[in-house]
Amino acid sequence: MKKRITALLAGSALLAAALTGCGQSAVGEKTSGGTRTEGEAAGGSGKEELIFVNYRDIRDLNPHLYAGEMYAQSILYDTLVSITEDGYEGCLAEDWTISEDGKTYTFHIRKGVAFSDGTPCDANAVLANFNAILENKERHTWLEMMHLLEGVSAPDEDTFVIELSEPYYPMLTELGCIRPFAMISPKCMIEGSTKDGVNGYVGTGPYVLTDFVTDEYAVFERNENYWGEAPAIEKITVKVIPDNQTRIMALESGEIDLIFGKNMIDADAISQYVDSDQFTVSLSDPTSTRHIVLNTTHEILGELSVRQALQHATNRQAISDGIFYGLEQPADTLYADTVPYCDVELEPYAYDAAEAERLLDEAGWVPGANGIREKNGRKLELNLLYNSDSVTEKTISEYLQSEYLKLGISLNIRGEEEQSYRDNMKAGNFDMVFNICWGMPYDPQSSLAAMRAPVYGDYAAQQGLEDKDQIDEAITGILTSTDEAERQKLYEFVLTRLHEDAVYIPLTYECNKALYRSDLKGVHFGTDQYDVPFGDMYF
């Protein structure tokens, strides 16, 4: 059985905690006097402004689309429910009931909540948001709920109802995600619509956006009319600093207080601050899996023996140690066993160059005159596509190119800018391509559901599998099953088939990272990897 990985740095005393803000729940930090008191939560001490940093601008914060920065959307807007470590809690909906057949959800909307422009956030406002989302339904079909939705209604100002054609177990998870189901003031909609943009970013969350300059900074100030517990930090200023090293220098000089995010700090920088008194480092449990997708429709990669050989030829431990300083642990499977339903008995593909050679030899791929393996006059030559904006992917690509060559595999590596890389991945224009699991709370249900349609590269990559139809049928069964035991069996079937089919080469388990001045408290990692829990922070 594979080991559970918990990536915590020495000195990062992190505890499970129940939190009060919408969408913010997970691991909290102890103070010297225990957990944060009610007085500290309300007022904190000393510094009232937090200087945050991001590598790019806040962009379009329309919560019904996907261009904006999610950390910003999560403090401006609320959802009907919150996803916590212990399950679901009420947010804009105080509570809800689910019909016996699992097809009707009735939400009782919290009374007295208003958007920061004064508009009541009642059931009619929720209905207006859902109508706007459904008007652009094709944009959201990655959510299986969109295929099952039969209707939404507001029988009165306190009640909102969703009706489905089939029961759907991830329903509350999808409603608790930052987008597209966060609520924006109807006054920001353009003729009741959000699909072509909005005229403002007004929500019911703990902060309001008061100022921003594109590619320079954004300012969020505490929403003094927020319905929940007031955050301690009165003002959050977000500076745009694209370069990793410049961000570190800004933290060192006191220009910023906090660096937070999977890709905001490289492993080299993290390693330098592990024993620092002035700054604190924290790492989360695995959030997603960095992996390579193999296109089974490719003439060479359609052979299971070749895919299995590539698995054994990949030294995950060397990648973890040499590129990530051990901060990203080697990945044995497509999902970490800390992901719900994914603690499944699977035999990892151990790094074994001799086994890789044996598999290739038996499959008829033998070394040619120049050392590159051949079969029926064709060379064992493959192309690996990566995102050229990712220095990490380029580094891993160059390492694999060198390692595979030792086994007689010619690997051509090609980087493309992000949009081109994604377009080619979605269209199936690749032999091998880098990808990352969607992460919590979207894994495993949403990322597996998307494998049944050309959302990313998974659909195209799996078309050569003989058991593709069985896998898709089982995924559909997972989503509509009302029996927990049956659902777990279906998950085990899907994860086992994908593992034994060797479609994915897991590399490392990504984790969320934070580096911050040591007098900043309450820093932790939420149930959504894209959320930054500002509401729990204080100096």
Backbone torsions as a table, in degrees:
resi	resn	phi	psi	omega
1	MET	NA	138.7	-175.9
2	LYS	-73.8	153.4	-175.1
3	LYS	-80.0	148.0	173.3
4	ARG	-83.4	128.8	-177.8
5	ILE	-100.8	124.6	173.1
6	THR	-123.3	104.4	-173.5
7	ALA	-89.8	96.5	177.5
8	LEU	-126.9	131.6	177.8
9	LEU	-81.1	151.1	177.3
10	ALA	-58.5	134.6	178.6
11	GLY	91.4	-8.1	178.1
12	SER	-94.0	88.2	-176.6
13	ALA	-80.4	100.8	-175.2
14	LEU	-115.6	134.8	-177.3
15	LEU	-126.0	152.9	172.9
16	ALA	-70.9	136.8	-178.3
17	ALA	-144.7	147.2	174.0
18	ALA	-91.4	129.9	-174.4
19	LEU	-113.8	164.4	-172.3
20	THR	-105.0	-24.8	-177.2
21	GLY	-76.7	158.1	179.0
22	CYS	-63.9	134.8	173.5
23	GLY	67.1	14.0	-178.3
24	GLN	-126.0	99.4	178.6
25	SER	-155.8	132.8	173.7
26	ALA	173.2	-113.5	-170.8
27	VAL	-107.4	123.1	-177.4
28	GLY	-108.9	164.9	-176.2
29	GLU	-106.1	136.4	176.5
30	LYS	-75.9	141.6	170.3
31	THR	-93.6	175.2	-177.9
32	SER	-64.3	-23.3	-179.8
33	GLY	-105.6	22.3	-177.2
34	GLY	104.3	-162.4	179.6
35	THR	-73.4	162.9	-174.7
36	ARG	-59.2	133.1	-180.0
37	THR	-83.8	167.2	179.7
38	GLU	-61.5	-36.2	179.2
39	GLY	-66.7	-41.0	178.4
40	GLU	-65.2	-38.3	-179.2
41	ALA	-64.0	-37.3	-176.6
42	ALA	-79.9	-36.3	-173.6
43	GLY	-125.9	-25.2	-177.6
44	GLY	61.7	-155.4	177.3
45	SER	-154.1	146.9	174.7
46	GLY	71.5	-121.5	-172.4
47	LYS	-57.9	130.4	-177.9
48	GLU	-109.5	-4.5	179.1
49	GLU	-118.5	133.2	176.4
50	LEU	-106.2	126.8	177.5
51	ILE	-100.4	109.9	-179.3
52	PHE	-100.7	169.6	179.8
53	VAL	-140.6	144.8	173.3
54	ASN	-139.2	159.4	-175.9
55	TYR	-82.2	-10.8	177.9
56	ARG	-148.2	174.5	-176.8
57	ASP	-67.6	164.3	179.1
58	ILE	-66.7	-24.4	178.6
59	ARG	61.1	-157.9	-174.7
60	ASP	-77.9	113.4	-175.3
61	LEU	-92.2	18.0	170.9
62	ASN	-57.5	115.5	-173.3
63	PRO	-73.7	-9.3	-178.8
64	HIS	-93.5	-2.0	175.8
65	LEU	-120.2	-169.9	-167.2
66	TYR	-126.9	16.9	-176.1
67	ALA	-90.4	-26.0	-171.7
68	GLY	-78.0	162.3	176.6
69	GLU	-74.3	126.2	-172.1
70	MET	-70.0	-30.0	177.2
71	TYR	-61.5	-35.9	179.8
72	ALA	-74.1	-42.5	178.8
73	GLN	-61.9	-35.1	-175.6
74	SER	-70.9	-22.1	177.8
75	ILE	-97.5	-12.0	176.9
76	LEU	-91.3	-35.1	-169.5
77	TYR	-121.6	158.6	174.7
78	ASP	-121.1	161.6	176.3
79	THR	-114.9	174.4	-179.9
80	LEU	-65.6	-39.8	-178.3
81	VAL	-130.0	162.2	174.9
82	SER	-113.0	143.7	176.3
83	ILE	-97.3	121.4	-178.8
84	THR	-120.9	172.0	176.9
85	GLU	-61.9	-26.4	-176.1
86	ASP	-101.4	6.6	-179.3
87	GLY	128.2	-145.2	-176.9
88	TYR	-107.5	141.9	175.9
89	GLU	-127.4	155.6	178.2
90	GLY	-67.5	144.4	174.3
91	CYS	-126.9	-102.3	174.5
92	LEU	-69.1	-25.6	170.3
93	ALA	-95.3	124.5	179.0
94	GLU	-66.8	-41.7	177.4
95	ASP	-158.9	-179.5	-177.6
96	TRP	-159.5	163.7	174.6
97	THR	-128.7	150.6	178.7
98	ILE	-120.8	131.0	-178.3
99	SER	-63.2	159.7	-176.2
100	GLU	-59.9	-32.6	-180.0
101	ASP	-85.6	0.2	176.0
102	GLY	75.4	13.4	-174.3
103	LYS	-105.0	-15.0	-177.5
104	THR	-124.3	125.7	177.8
105	TYR	-113.0	123.7	179.5
106	THR	-114.8	116.6	-176.2
107	PHE	-104.6	133.8	176.8
108	HIS	-100.4	109.5	-170.6
109	ILE	-74.6	137.0	-179.3
110	ARG	-61.6	130.8	-177.2
111	LYS	-82.6	149.4	173.6
112	GLY	82.4	5.4	179.9
113	VAL	-88.3	135.6	178.8
114	ALA	-130.6	149.6	170.1
115	PHE	-66.8	160.1	-174.9
116	SER	-68.0	-8.2	172.8
117	ASP	-94.0	6.2	177.2
118	GLY	94.5	-9.7	179.7
119	THR	-68.8	130.3	178.7
120	PRO	-61.3	137.1	174.9
121	CYS	-99.5	75.7	178.9
122	ASP	-104.1	-171.2	-177.3
123	ALA	-62.5	-31.3	179.1
124	ASN	-67.3	-37.3	177.2
125	ALA	-68.4	-38.6	176.8
126	VAL	-63.0	-43.4	178.6
127	LEU	-61.6	-40.7	178.1
128	ALA	-60.7	-39.0	178.0
129	ASN	-66.5	-44.9	-179.8
130	PHE	-65.4	-38.6	177.2
131	ASN	-61.7	-39.2	178.8
132	ALA	-66.9	-39.9	178.5
133	ILE	-65.1	-44.8	-177.2
134	LEU	-70.2	-26.1	175.5
135	GLU	-60.6	-28.2	-179.6
136	ASN	-110.7	37.0	-172.7
137	LYS	-53.3	-38.9	-177.3
138	GLU	-61.2	-25.5	179.8
139	ARG	-73.9	-17.4	-172.4
140	HIS	-116.2	18.8	-175.1
141	THR	-71.8	-5.4	172.0
142	TRP	-66.7	-17.8	174.8
143	LEU	-90.4	118.3	-177.9
144	GLU	-59.5	-27.9	179.3
145	MET	-53.7	-34.9	-177.5
146	MET	-63.1	-27.8	179.1
147	HIS	-80.8	-20.2	-175.5
148	LEU	-103.8	-10.2	-173.6
149	LEU	-70.7	125.5	178.7
150	GLU	-104.8	-29.4	179.6
151	GLY	-179.5	155.8	173.9
152	VAL	-129.4	149.2	-178.6
153	SER	-156.9	161.8	175.5
154	ALA	-128.3	88.8	-178.3
155	PRO	-57.9	-31.0	174.1
156	ASP	-153.2	178.0	-173.4
157	GLU	-70.3	-10.4	-179.1
158	ASP	-107.3	-1.3	-171.4
159	THR	-131.8	131.6	177.5
160	PHE	-128.1	134.7	-173.2
161	VAL	-125.7	135.6	173.8
162	ILE	-119.1	130.9	179.6
163	GLU	-118.5	134.3	-178.6
164	LEU	-117.4	157.4	176.4
165	SER	-81.1	-23.7	179.4
166	GLU	-140.1	155.0	172.2
167	PRO	-64.0	151.3	-174.1
168	TYR	-148.7	105.3	-170.7
169	TYR	-67.6	-31.5	-179.9
170	PRO	-81.7	12.5	-174.1
171	MET	-52.8	-51.8	-176.8
172	LEU	-68.1	-32.6	176.8
173	THR	-61.9	-46.6	-178.6
174	GLU	-66.5	-36.2	178.2
175	LEU	-69.5	-22.6	-179.6
176	GLY	-90.1	-5.6	179.5
177	CYS	-72.7	152.7	-175.6
178	ILE	-57.5	-37.6	176.3
179	ARG	-145.1	150.3	11.2
180	PRO	-98.8	15.3	-171.7
181	PHE	-101.1	21.5	172.3
182	ALA	-80.7	152.4	-173.3
183	MET	-98.6	127.3	176.2
184	ILE	-111.6	150.2	-179.9
185	SER	-58.2	131.7	176.8
186	PRO	-55.9	-25.1	178.5
187	LYS	-67.1	-19.7	178.8
188	CYS	-84.9	-12.5	-179.9
189	MET	-75.5	152.3	178.5
190	ILE	-102.9	104.1	-175.7
191	GLU	53.7	45.0	177.3
192	GLY	76.3	9.2	-175.2
193	SER	-122.2	152.9	174.2
194	THR	-126.1	-4.7	-173.5
195	LYS	-67.4	-24.7	178.2
196	ASP	-108.1	15.9	178.3
197	GLY	120.0	171.7	178.3
198	VAL	-132.9	165.0	-179.0
199	ASN	-105.4	15.0	177.3
200	GLY	178.5	164.9	-179.3
201	TYR	-118.6	79.3	-174.6
202	VAL	-118.2	122.2	179.1
203	GLY	-128.5	-161.0	178.3
204	THR	-113.5	9.7	-172.9
205	GLY	-75.1	-178.5	-174.0
206	PRO	-73.2	-11.6	-179.9
207	TYR	-133.6	158.1	174.7
208	VAL	-123.8	146.8	177.0
209	LEU	-83.0	119.4	-176.0
210	THR	-109.7	-19.2	-178.5
211	ASP	-165.6	146.3	170.6
212	PHE	-161.3	148.5	174.1
213	VAL	-125.9	121.5	-175.4
214	THR	-51.4	129.9	177.6
215	ASP	66.4	12.0	177.8
216	GLU	-123.1	-60.7	-176.8
217	TYR	-162.1	166.2	171.7
218	ALA	-141.9	146.1	-178.4
219	VAL	-123.0	127.8	175.6
220	PHE	-118.1	132.2	178.5
221	GLU	-119.0	152.0	-175.8
222	ARG	-57.8	132.6	176.2
223	ASN	-78.3	103.4	-175.0
224	GLU	-69.7	-11.3	177.7
225	ASN	-107.5	17.6	-179.5
226	TYR	-62.1	137.0	-175.4
227	TRP	-73.9	-23.0	-177.4
228	GLY	-96.2	-161.8	179.8
229	GLU	-70.1	130.5	-177.4
230	ALA	-67.6	132.9	176.7
231	PRO	-69.1	153.3	-179.2
232	ALA	-71.6	-39.0	-177.6
233	ILE	-76.4	121.0	-176.9
234	GLU	-78.3	-32.3	-172.7
235	LYS	-142.2	133.0	176.2
236	ILE	-117.7	118.5	174.4
237	THR	-106.9	125.2	-178.9
238	VAL	-106.9	117.5	178.2
239	LYS	-96.9	143.4	178.5
240	VAL	-95.1	113.2	178.0
241	ILE	-134.0	100.7	-174.5
242	PRO	-67.1	-30.8	-171.0
243	ASP	-89.6	132.9	-179.6
244	ASN	-56.7	-51.0	-174.9
245	GLN	-66.5	-36.0	178.7
246	THR	-65.8	-35.4	176.7
247	ARG	-63.5	-43.6	179.1
248	ILE	-61.4	-43.4	179.4
249	MET	-63.2	-36.9	178.8
250	ALA	-66.2	-36.6	176.2
251	LEU	-67.8	-45.1	179.8
252	GLU	-59.0	-38.7	-176.4
253	SER	-83.0	-7.0	-178.8
254	GLY	88.0	6.7	-180.0
255	GLU	-70.6	-31.6	177.0
256	ILE	-130.6	163.3	-175.9
257	ASP	-109.7	-25.8	-168.5
258	LEU	-147.8	132.1	168.1
259	ILE	-116.3	127.8	-171.2
260	PHE	-144.9	128.4	175.2
261	GLY	141.7	156.1	-176.3
262	LYS	-59.8	-41.5	-172.3
263	ASN	-111.1	17.5	-176.8
264	MET	-91.8	-17.8	-177.3
265	ILE	-137.5	128.7	178.9
266	ASP	-84.4	164.3	-175.0
267	ALA	-61.9	-35.0	-179.9
268	ASP	-62.1	-43.6	179.8
269	ALA	-66.1	-43.2	179.8
270	ILE	-57.0	-45.0	-175.6
271	SER	-62.2	-25.5	-177.9
272	GLN	-76.4	-16.4	-172.8
273	TYR	-115.3	8.5	-177.6
274	VAL	-58.3	-39.2	-175.7
275	ASP	-104.6	17.7	-177.7
276	SER	-76.2	142.6	172.3
277	ASP	-87.8	-29.2	-175.2
278	GLN	-78.6	-30.3	-177.1
279	PHE	-128.5	152.1	-179.2
280	THR	-116.5	140.2	177.5
281	VAL	-113.7	136.4	173.8
282	SER	-137.3	142.6	175.1
283	LEU	-125.5	145.0	-180.0
284	SER	-89.9	173.3	165.1
285	ASP	-62.9	168.8	178.1
286	PRO	-53.9	133.9	179.2
287	THR	-105.4	-30.6	-177.3
288	SER	-163.8	171.0	-176.8
289	THR	-115.9	125.8	173.0
290	ARG	-81.4	126.5	-175.2
291	HIS	-151.7	172.0	175.6
292	ILE	-117.3	131.8	179.6
293	VAL	-96.2	133.4	179.9
294	LEU	-105.5	128.3	-177.0
295	ASN	-82.6	106.7	-174.8
296	THR	-75.2	-6.3	175.2
297	THR	-85.6	-10.0	179.0
298	HIS	-69.2	143.3	-174.8
299	GLU	-57.8	-37.8	-179.9
300	ILE	-86.4	-47.4	-176.2
301	LEU	-72.9	-8.3	173.3
302	GLY	-69.1	-15.3	177.8
303	GLU	-84.7	120.8	-179.9
304	LEU	-58.0	-38.3	-177.9
305	SER	-61.6	-37.3	178.5
306	VAL	-67.5	-44.2	179.1
307	ARG	-62.8	-40.8	178.5
308	GLN	-66.2	-37.8	178.9
309	ALA	-63.1	-41.2	178.2
310	LEU	-63.0	-36.2	177.0
311	GLN	-60.1	-48.8	-177.4
312	HIS	-72.5	-20.2	-178.8
313	ALA	-84.8	-4.9	-175.0
314	THR	-100.1	114.6	-178.1
315	ASN	-89.8	90.1	-177.3
316	ARG	-65.2	-37.0	-179.6
317	GLN	-64.5	-40.1	178.8
318	ALA	-65.1	-37.9	177.3
319	ILE	-65.7	-43.9	179.0
320	SER	-60.5	-48.3	-176.7
321	ASP	-74.6	-44.3	-171.8
322	GLY	-80.3	-29.4	-177.0
323	ILE	-106.1	-33.4	-174.9
324	PHE	-113.6	9.7	179.4
325	TYR	55.0	25.3	-179.3
326	GLY	80.7	-0.3	-177.7
327	LEU	-74.5	-30.8	170.7
328	GLU	-102.4	114.6	-174.9
329	GLN	-74.0	151.5	177.2
330	PRO	-58.4	140.8	-178.3
331	ALA	-103.7	124.1	178.3
332	ASP	-89.5	-25.6	-173.0
333	THR	-138.8	167.9	-177.2
334	LEU	-61.1	-36.4	176.5
335	TYR	-123.3	142.8	174.7
336	ALA	-65.5	153.2	-178.4
337	ASP	-75.1	-2.9	172.9
338	THR	-81.9	-12.4	177.5
339	VAL	-75.6	136.4	-179.1
340	PRO	-50.9	137.4	177.4
341	TYR	71.7	-0.6	-171.6
342	CYS	-105.0	7.5	175.4
343	ASP	-83.8	76.0	-171.4
344	VAL	-115.8	142.6	179.4
345	GLU	-71.3	105.4	177.7
346	LEU	-132.7	141.4	178.9
347	GLU	-86.4	113.6	-178.5
348	PRO	-62.9	152.2	172.3
349	TYR	-83.2	99.2	-177.8
350	ALA	-69.7	147.7	174.5
351	TYR	-65.7	119.1	-175.7
352	ASP	-157.1	93.8	-177.0
353	ALA	-61.9	-36.1	179.9
354	ALA	-64.8	-39.6	178.4
355	GLU	-67.2	-38.3	177.4
356	ALA	-61.5	-43.7	179.0
357	GLU	-64.2	-41.8	179.8
358	ARG	-60.4	-45.4	-179.4
359	LEU	-61.5	-42.5	-179.5
360	LEU	-68.1	-41.2	178.7
361	ASP	-60.1	-47.7	-177.3
362	GLU	-65.6	-29.4	179.4
363	ALA	-81.9	-0.1	177.1
364	GLY	91.9	7.2	177.7
365	TRP	-92.6	101.6	-175.6
366	VAL	-113.8	151.2	-178.5
367	PRO	-60.0	135.5	177.0
368	GLY	-93.8	-169.2	-176.4
369	ALA	-60.8	-35.5	-178.0
370	ASN	-96.3	11.2	178.2
371	GLY	92.1	-16.0	178.5
372	ILE	-81.2	132.6	-178.2
373	ARG	-66.1	150.2	-179.1
374	GLU	-138.2	157.2	175.4
375	LYS	-153.5	123.7	179.8
376	ASN	53.2	38.7	177.3
377	GLY	80.9	1.6	179.2
378	ARG	-107.8	135.6	178.9
379	LYS	-79.8	149.9	176.1
380	LEU	-81.9	80.0	-175.5
381	GLU	-122.9	127.0	-176.1
382	LEU	-130.1	156.0	177.7
383	ASN	-112.7	135.4	177.1
384	LEU	-116.3	120.7	-179.6
385	LEU	-98.2	134.4	176.9
386	TYR	-137.2	164.1	178.1
387	ASN	-79.1	114.9	-175.9
388	SER	-67.1	-14.7	176.2
389	ASP	-77.3	-9.1	-177.7
390	SER	-104.7	107.8	176.4
391	VAL	-62.5	-36.1	-178.9
392	THR	-62.0	-46.7	-179.2
393	GLU	-63.9	-37.0	177.4
394	LYS	-63.6	-43.9	-179.3
395	THR	-63.3	-44.6	178.8
396	ILE	-64.0	-40.8	179.8
397	SER	-58.9	-45.3	-179.2
398	GLU	-65.5	-37.5	177.7
399	TYR	-64.6	-47.9	-179.2
400	LEU	-64.5	-37.7	178.0
401	GLN	-56.6	-44.7	-179.8
402	SER	-68.3	-42.9	-177.0
403	GLU	-69.6	-43.4	-178.4
404	TYR	-66.0	-32.4	-179.7
405	LEU	-61.1	-32.7	179.2
406	LYS	-62.4	-24.1	-178.8
407	LEU	-99.2	4.0	179.6
408	GLY	87.5	19.4	178.3
409	ILE	-106.6	122.0	178.1
410	SER	-90.8	116.6	-178.8
411	LEU	-113.7	114.6	174.5
412	ASN	-92.5	127.9	-177.9
413	ILE	-109.1	140.4	-177.9
414	ARG	-141.5	125.1	176.8
415	GLY	-101.2	139.7	176.3
416	GLU	-132.3	150.4	178.2
417	GLU	-60.4	158.1	-164.5
418	GLU	-52.7	-48.0	-174.9
419	GLN	-66.6	-41.3	178.2
420	SER	-64.6	-42.4	177.8
421	TYR	-59.2	-44.7	-179.8
422	ARG	-68.2	-40.4	179.3
423	ASP	-61.4	-44.7	179.6
424	ASN	-67.9	-35.7	177.4
425	MET	-64.0	-47.9	-178.9
426	LYS	-61.7	-37.8	-178.4
427	ALA	-79.7	-8.0	-178.8
428	GLY	80.2	19.7	-179.8
429	ASN	-87.1	67.5	-179.3
430	PHE	-161.7	155.6	166.9
431	ASP	-90.7	-55.4	177.7
432	MET	-132.5	143.0	-177.7
433	VAL	-147.8	142.3	174.4
434	PHE	-71.3	143.4	173.3
435	ASN	-153.3	171.1	179.0
436	ILE	-137.3	135.5	174.5
437	CYS	-57.3	158.2	-172.9
438	TRP	-70.0	-26.0	179.4
439	GLY	87.1	170.8	179.3
440	MET	-73.1	143.9	2.5
441	PRO	-93.6	18.1	-175.5
442	TYR	-84.3	-20.2	178.8
443	ASP	-95.2	145.8	-2.3
444	PRO	-91.7	-13.0	-166.0
445	GLN	-64.2	-46.5	-175.0
446	SER	-73.6	-41.9	-179.0
447	SER	-68.0	-34.7	175.5
448	LEU	-69.6	-42.1	179.6
449	ALA	-58.6	-37.3	-178.2
450	ALA	-71.2	-13.5	178.2
451	MET	-69.6	-15.2	-177.4
452	ARG	-87.7	0.2	-179.4
453	ALA	-146.1	159.7	-177.9
454	PRO	-74.7	65.2	178.0
455	VAL	-84.4	-50.8	172.9
456	TYR	-127.5	-150.9	-175.1
457	GLY	-83.0	-10.6	-174.4
458	ASP	-60.0	-45.7	-176.4
459	TYR	-58.0	-50.9	-179.6
460	ALA	-63.6	-41.0	-175.9
461	ALA	-65.4	-29.6	-175.0
462	GLN	-90.7	-2.4	-174.4
463	GLN	-64.6	-21.3	179.3
464	GLY	-86.6	-0.4	-178.1
465	LEU	-81.0	134.1	177.5
466	GLU	-66.5	-28.4	-177.8
467	ASP	-101.3	20.9	-179.1
468	LYS	-57.3	-45.0	-178.8
469	ASP	-63.0	-39.0	178.9
470	GLN	-65.5	-40.9	179.5
471	ILE	-62.9	-47.0	-179.5
472	ASP	-63.0	-41.1	179.6
473	GLU	-63.0	-39.9	179.2
474	ALA	-67.7	-38.4	178.0
475	ILE	-62.5	-43.4	177.0
476	THR	-60.9	-40.4	177.2
477	GLY	-63.0	-38.3	177.0
478	ILE	-57.2	-47.7	-172.3
479	LEU	-69.1	-29.7	-175.2
480	THR	-106.5	-0.5	-178.6
481	SER	-71.5	139.8	175.4
482	THR	-106.3	-0.2	-179.5
483	ASP	-104.3	115.9	-175.5
484	GLU	-61.3	-42.1	-179.4
485	ALA	-66.6	-41.4	178.6
486	GLU	-65.0	-39.0	179.6
487	ARG	-62.9	-42.9	178.7
488	GLN	-63.0	-39.2	178.2
489	LYS	-63.1	-40.8	179.4
490	LEU	-66.6	-40.3	175.6
491	TYR	-60.1	-44.3	179.8
492	GLU	-61.0	-39.8	178.8
493	PHE	-62.8	-49.9	-176.9
494	VAL	-63.2	-48.6	-177.1
495	LEU	-65.9	-35.4	177.7
496	THR	-68.1	-43.9	-179.9
497	ARG	-62.4	-46.8	-179.0
498	LEU	-63.1	-37.1	179.9
499	HIS	-68.2	-47.9	-177.6
500	GLU	-72.6	-27.0	174.6
501	ASP	-74.2	-11.9	174.7
502	ALA	56.3	40.7	179.8
503	VAL	-76.1	-30.1	-174.3
504	TYR	-117.8	135.8	171.3
505	ILE	-103.1	98.2	177.5
506	PRO	-66.5	140.7	-179.7
507	LEU	-111.2	-69.3	179.5
508	THR	-141.3	158.0	173.7
509	TYR	-90.2	115.6	176.2
510	GLU	-67.1	152.0	173.4
511	CYS	-136.9	157.1	176.1
512	ASN	-80.2	147.2	-174.3
513	LYS	-129.6	146.4	174.5
514	ALA	-139.5	136.5	174.6
515	LEU	-134.2	123.2	-170.9
516	TYR	-155.5	160.5	177.9
517	ARG	-63.4	142.0	-167.7
518	SER	-72.3	-13.2	176.6
519	ASP	-87.5	-0.1	173.3
520	LEU	-87.3	122.8	-176.3
521	LYS	-114.0	168.6	177.2
522	GLY	79.8	9.5	178.5
523	VAL	-76.8	127.0	178.9
524	HIS	-155.0	-179.5	-178.4
525	PHE	-113.8	131.5	-176.0
526	GLY	-88.8	-176.4	179.3
527	THR	-75.5	-16.1	174.9
528	ASP	-109.7	121.7	-174.7
529	GLN	-64.2	-17.9	-177.3
530	TYR	-93.7	-4.1	-177.9
531	ASP	-87.7	138.3	171.5
532	VAL	-112.5	111.5	-170.7
533	PRO	-77.7	65.9	180.0
534	PHE	-57.1	-33.4	-175.5
535	GLY	-62.1	-16.8	-179.0
536	ASP	-104.3	2.2	-175.6
537	MET	-94.9	150.5	177.9
538	TYR	-161.3	159.2	177.0
539	PHE	-100.2	NA	NA
